Amino acid sequence: MTAPLPVRDGVGPSTVLLPAGNWHTVLAFLIARFADVAPAIWQRRIARGDVRDEHGEPVMLDTPYQAGICVCYYRELDDEPEIPFEASVIYRDEHVLIADKPHFLPVTPSGRFLHQTLLVRLKKAYGLDELVPLHRIDRGTAGLVLFSLNPTTRGLYQSLFPRREIQKVYRALAPSVPTSQLPVTRRSRMVEGEPFFRMREVEGTPNSETHIAELQRFDQYSLYALEPVTGKKHQLRVHLAALGAPILNDRFYPDVLPDAVDDFERPLKLLAYSLAYIDPLTRRQQRFESSRTL
């Protein structure tokens, strides 16, 4: 099905499914559903034709509400923070693209970031409307991200991840621990913690696993190689903190630090350093490394 709204300035349309309810018009629902968006903004979007139903028909100010249909619109942000660092593309063929992301740049739009994201920047820079990330790394983490360029082969590359056929190696700078503790494989059960954005370890069957080794030791810090077997949220940060080696400049682990404006001089010292896999089309071994350092 053709998208009701095209990609515009690197940004694809957002979609909301209209639930059962007593709103008289689609506009009334949008105003109620998105309370942080002023009614006048929705009225302007509708007047421009920037709100459409799943069939591509424009939503009007008086379009009756109909539960079960999808409505598409362009998300907009005022005063979006600028991220003053650039990503680089280290590999591209007709099927995939690999980008080397800087710290602080989100992979995809969310929250207060839209245009200042890796996905939107790449779409705008290269005109790649079909670009889709096949995995994600945290905004605070730098390094490699694999994207799909071709919808017809996307499933082949996506399937590498659940089958654990992609080897990912991270590097982290953190306090040194006794050499007798390393190398180690950390296995634990991770669940959502408090506040909502944190994870924590609990008793029970492990659902996370990371291989941890020391690459280089400095005075009181070490450079670690981290190989995640699973992909739980914040897994590497939780596992290193549990060993007594929280990653430098981590604002969430082991303790949550007060909210603050991004300090671009103090990035999280975590890098998605390498990706390796056998290409599902060519059967050739592929391996890529980030040019960034910690």
Helices and strands as residue ranges (DSSP letters): E 14-17, H 26-33, H 39-47, E 51-53, E 70-73, E 88-92, E 96-101, H 118-126, E 132-133, E 142-148, H 154-158, E 166-175, G 179-181, E 184-192, E 199-202, E 208-217, E 221-228, H 235-242, E 270-278, E 285-289
